[in-house]
Amino acid sequence: MEQVWYFIRHGTPQVTGCLLGATDVPLSDLGWQQLSEAVAHFKNIDNVVSSPLKRCKAFAEHMCAHRNASLKVDAQLQEMNFGDWDGQPYELLWQQTSTPTIGQFWQSPNIYAPPNGESLQQFQTRIIQWWTKQLGNNRCRSNMVFTHAGVIKQLIGHILCLESSNMQAFNALDIGYGKVVSVHVYYDEQDKAWPKVVF
């Protein structure tokens, strides 16, 4: 058996230039257009899943309503929660990289977490648990997931066996607004899943 997963990053939000982890902002008109174009050629999607954040969920609901499809909303697909840093401008955060908390996080993200946020290890664990559950229980052949860049990067890193603490490797992945990443999963005779990132 073979499955395909289309992971779609949300379009451009109404607020940019900020760290929008758990901050819930809606899509801009451009973001809506980007997603409309991204899904236009897809047919016969069996399973649609979305992050609960507005920049993913609103368009997913719209698409499912027009295609008479059901939507599953899963909180595990939310972007990383950056706690007190959430919603802050990138420029302001970069100016503070010499402060102990921010400096510690960038040097050891698996150990240190943003104040009132989650560590990279907690985030990775959440995403990998979700993916493992899908491979074990979901046998839909065609799946579409509306989510965030951080989530998609973690999935790619997991599939490619990247070192989980190597922030440089994950930062080297650039997933633009409204872009689609495909993952094909092959199940062998023992029902073992073999996922591949397809470009």
C-alpha positions as CSV (number, residue, x, y, z in Angstrom):
1,M,0.0,0.0,0.0
2,E,1.1,3.6,-0.7
3,Q,0.0,6.8,0.9
4,V,0.7,10.4,0.0
5,W,0.7,13.3,2.5
6,Y,0.6,16.9,1.3
7,F,1.8,19.2,4.1
8,I,0.9,22.8,3.3
9,R,2.2,25.8,5.1
10,H,-0.4,28.5,5.8
11,G,-0.3,31.6,3.6
12,T,1.0,35.0,4.6
13,P,-0.7,36.1,7.8
14,Q,-2.0,39.6,8.5
15,V,1.0,40.2,10.8
16,T,4.6,39.5,9.6
17,G,8.0,40.2,10.9
18,C,7.1,38.7,14.3
19,L,7.6,35.3,15.9
20,L,4.1,33.8,15.4
21,G,4.3,30.6,17.3
22,A,1.1,30.2,19.2
23,T,0.0,33.7,18.4
24,D,-3.4,33.3,16.6
25,V,-3.6,35.8,13.7
26,P,-5.7,35.3,10.5
27,L,-4.5,35.1,7.0
28,S,-4.1,38.2,4.8
29,D,-5.7,38.4,1.4
30,L,-2.4,37.4,-0.1
31,G,-2.2,34.4,2.2
32,W,-5.7,33.3,1.2
33,Q,-4.7,33.6,-2.5
34,Q,-1.5,31.6,-1.9
35,L,-3.5,28.7,-0.4
36,S,-6.2,28.9,-3.1
37,E,-3.5,28.4,-5.7
38,A,-1.7,25.7,-3.7
39,V,-4.7,23.4,-3.5
40,A,-6.3,24.2,-6.9
41,H,-5.0,21.1,-8.8
42,F,-5.5,18.6,-6.0
43,K,-8.3,16.1,-6.5
44,N,-9.8,13.3,-4.4
45,I,-8.2,14.1,-1.1
46,D,-9.4,11.4,1.4
47,N,-8.4,13.1,4.6
48,V,-7.9,16.8,5.6
49,V,-6.3,17.8,8.8
50,S,-5.5,21.3,10.2
51,S,-3.8,23.1,13.0
52,P,-6.4,24.9,15.1
53,L,-4.7,28.3,14.6
54,K,-6.7,30.7,12.3
55,R,-4.0,31.0,9.7
56,C,-4.5,27.3,8.9
57,K,-8.0,26.4,10.1
58,A,-10.0,29.1,8.4
59,F,-8.9,28.2,4.9
60,A,-9.1,24.5,5.6
61,E,-12.7,24.9,6.7
62,H,-13.5,27.0,3.5
63,M,-11.9,24.4,1.2
64,C,-13.7,21.5,2.9
65,A,-17.0,23.3,2.7
66,H,-16.6,23.8,-1.0
67,R,-15.4,20.2,-1.6
68,N,-18.0,18.6,0.7
69,A,-15.1,17.1,2.7
70,S,-14.8,16.6,6.4
71,L,-12.0,18.4,8.4
72,K,-10.2,17.1,11.4
73,V,-8.6,19.8,13.7
74,D,-5.6,18.6,15.7
75,A,-3.9,20.7,18.4
76,Q,-0.7,18.6,18.0
77,L,-0.2,20.4,14.6
78,Q,0.2,23.8,16.2
79,E,3.4,25.7,15.7
80,M,5.9,25.7,18.5
81,N,4.8,27.7,21.6
82,F,7.4,30.4,22.2
83,G,5.7,31.6,25.4
84,D,6.6,35.2,26.3
85,W,8.5,35.6,23.0
86,D,5.4,34.8,21.0
87,G,4.2,37.8,18.9
88,Q,7.4,39.7,19.5
89,P,9.2,41.3,16.4
90,Y,12.2,39.3,15.2
91,E,14.4,42.4,15.3
92,L,13.7,42.9,19.0
93,L,14.4,39.3,19.8
94,W,17.7,39.4,17.9
95,Q,18.7,42.4,19.9
96,Q,18.3,40.3,23.0
97,T,20.3,37.3,22.0
98,S,23.0,38.2,24.5
99,T,20.5,37.8,27.4
100,P,20.9,34.5,29.3
101,T,17.5,33.1,28.4
102,I,17.5,33.7,24.7
103,G,21.2,32.8,24.4
104,Q,20.7,29.6,26.3
105,F,17.8,28.6,24.1
106,W,19.6,29.1,20.8
107,Q,22.7,27.2,22.1
108,S,20.8,24.4,23.8
109,P,17.2,24.4,22.5
110,N,16.5,20.8,23.7
111,I,17.2,21.9,27.3
112,Y,16.1,25.5,27.6
113,A,12.6,26.7,26.7
114,P,11.3,30.2,26.1
115,P,9.7,31.6,29.3
116,N,6.3,30.0,29.6
117,G,6.8,28.2,26.3
118,E,7.9,24.8,25.2
119,S,11.4,23.5,24.5
120,L,12.5,22.3,21.1
121,Q,12.5,18.7,22.5
122,Q,8.9,19.1,23.7
123,F,7.9,20.4,20.3
124,Q,9.7,17.6,18.4
125,T,8.1,15.0,20.7
126,R,4.7,16.4,20.1
127,I,5.1,16.3,16.3
128,I,6.7,12.9,16.1
129,Q,4.0,11.4,18.4
130,W,1.4,12.8,15.9
131,W,3.2,11.4,12.9
132,T,3.8,8.0,14.5
133,K,0.0,7.8,15.3
134,Q,-0.8,8.6,11.7
135,L,1.5,5.9,10.4
136,G,0.0,3.4,12.8
137,N,-3.7,4.1,12.4
138,N,-4.4,6.1,9.2
139,R,-4.8,4.2,6.0
140,C,-6.3,7.0,3.9
141,R,-4.4,7.1,0.6
142,S,-4.5,10.8,0.0
143,N,-4.0,13.2,2.9
144,M,-3.7,17.0,3.1
145,V,-2.4,18.8,6.2
146,F,-2.6,22.6,6.8
147,T,0.1,23.5,9.3
148,H,3.2,25.6,10.0
149,A,6.8,25.8,8.8
150,G,8.2,24.6,12.1
151,V,5.9,21.5,12.1
152,I,6.9,20.6,8.5
153,K,10.6,21.1,9.3
154,Q,10.4,18.8,12.2
155,L,8.6,16.1,10.1
156,I,11.2,16.4,7.4
157,G,14.0,16.2,9.9
158,H,12.5,13.1,11.5
159,I,12.1,11.3,8.2
160,L,15.6,12.2,7.1
161,C,17.1,11.3,10.5
162,L,18.6,14.7,11.1
163,E,20.1,15.2,14.5
164,S,17.3,16.6,16.6
165,S,19.4,19.2,18.4
166,N,21.1,20.5,15.2
167,M,19.3,23.9,14.8
168,Q,21.4,24.8,11.8
169,A,20.1,21.8,9.8
170,F,16.5,22.8,10.5
171,N,17.1,26.5,9.9
172,A,18.6,25.5,6.5
173,L,15.1,24.3,5.5
174,D,13.0,27.2,4.0
175,I,9.3,26.5,3.5
176,G,7.6,29.5,2.0
177,Y,4.0,30.7,2.7
178,G,1.5,28.5,0.9
179,K,4.1,25.9,-0.2
180,V,3.5,22.2,-0.4
181,V,5.8,19.4,0.8
182,S,4.9,15.9,-0.3
183,V,5.7,12.7,1.7
184,H,5.0,9.3,0.2
185,V,4.7,6.4,2.6
186,Y,5.1,2.8,1.4
187,Y,3.9,0.0,3.6
188,D,5.7,-3.4,3.2
189,E,4.4,-6.9,3.7
190,Q,4.9,-6.6,7.4
191,D,2.9,-3.3,7.4
192,K,6.1,-1.3,8.2
193,A,6.0,2.3,7.0
194,W,8.7,3.7,4.8
195,P,8.2,7.4,4.3
196,K,10.1,9.5,1.7
197,V,10.1,13.2,1.1
198,V,9.3,13.8,-2.5
199,F,10.5,16.9,-4.4
